[in-house]
Amino acid sequence: MFELTFTEEQTMLREMVRDFADNELKPIASQIDENEAIPMEIIRKIGELGILGAAFPIEYGGSGFGEVGYCIIQEEIGRACLSTATFIGAHVSIGTNAIYIGGSEEIRKKYVVPLASGEKVAAFALTEERAGSDAFDLRTKAEPDGDDWVINGEKQWITNGPFADTFSVFARTPRGITAFVVEKGTPGFASGAPEKKMGIRGSKTSSLTFDNVRVPKENMLGGEGRGFLLAMKTLDAGRLGLGAACMGACKELLQLSTKYAKERKQFGEPIANFQAIQFMLAEMATLIYTSESLVYRTAVLYDKHEMLSRQSAMVKLFVSEALDKCVDYAMQIHGGMGFSREMPIERFYRDARINRIFEGTSEIQKLVIARDIIKRNGIV
């Protein structure tokens, strides 16, 4: 039977991240949105606090908190700023994690250690013009040439793309899709201009181009032809972290909405006294309770090295859609003030929508879930 409890160390981790989020990140969240950039001093502080390495083992520069610890971090960051949560997610659970899962011992020591400390920033380069939901339809190619692989092609919508140092890149090779580590500054490799986005504007996203980019053979991850499987395993963790960040945002929205409902008066009394408002608060709380159970139950399974593609898809599907419902309720409760840029509700409203699209659309999550159910003959 699953029971949601946290160790003393996990509780201390939560308190540390919450203190940072409340006192240093939340006060500048609107500035991050307006300027479309996370200040470098904030990124450095995130690295100094050990946030970027918390999920990884100590021998690779991490803190050994695993997926549960990582979800705690993303929950607290998500309460303050979804742009920053997106930066962390791209760096930790997909960019760096792909190297950790697929890399040799030498590659792990070379790349994961500086990434875990925040010395370097990671990105995950899978998506292309034709390969979005159909991630298998990659056109970027890698050909062997002596002791190197030569990569040609283009990637799109790569989070952290404009400024990352280390990229987990997926390309088609003679034996199928294969993953490689590519470093910033490699001849022929370039990042495009940051995309102009509706939400999570502080998270920088760009295209990548590869023009005869040479990478050494030892930079291959997981073996030739094993890249698609590596990408899917990596996204299992990514979807968990994304779910945790969405859940944190839901909790912040409920807290803001409850406070406002108790202060705002209409017809001579606080709107919190009205059943219509109470029903919306009740719906938000129920979505949060369910989300919390899904996120941490699945994170515990992940740390036990159990197969969980279906479960992580359920987390991503349910919690991303729960956030859309919560932010809509929050907007309704705040009324005109929610629509104003003076309040954080408007920013959360814009930031929420992408979560049903990236790291696999809601429709793709349903396919993953349904196919696994059919494979297991309806046994869940």
Secondary structure as UniProt FT lines:
FT   HELIX           8..20
FT   HELIX           21..25
FT   HELIX           26..28
FT   HELIX           29..35
FT   HELIX           40..48
FT   TURN            49..50
FT   HELIX           51..53
FT   TURN            54..55
FT   HELIX           58..60
FT   HELIX           66..80
FT   HELIX           82..89
FT   HELIX           90..96
FT   HELIX           97..102
FT   HELIX           105..107
FT   HELIX           108..112
FT   HELIX           113..117
FT   STRAND          122..125
FT   TURN            135..136
FT   STRAND          141..145
FT   TURN            146..147
FT   STRAND          148..159
FT   TURN            160..163
FT   STRAND          166..173
FT   TURN            174..175
FT   STRAND          176..183
FT   TURN            184..185
FT   TURN            187..188
FT   STRAND          189..191
FT   TURN            201..202
FT   STRAND          205..216
FT   HELIX           217..219
FT   STRAND          220..221
FT   TURN            224..225
FT   HELIX           227..263
FT   STRAND          265..266
FT   TURN            267..268
FT   STRAND          269..270
FT   HELIX           271..273
FT   HELIX           275..303
FT   TURN            304..305
FT   HELIX           309..334
FT   HELIX           336..339
FT   TURN            341..342
FT   HELIX           344..352
FT   HELIX           353..356
FT   TURN            357..359
FT   HELIX           362..375
FT   TURN            376..378
//
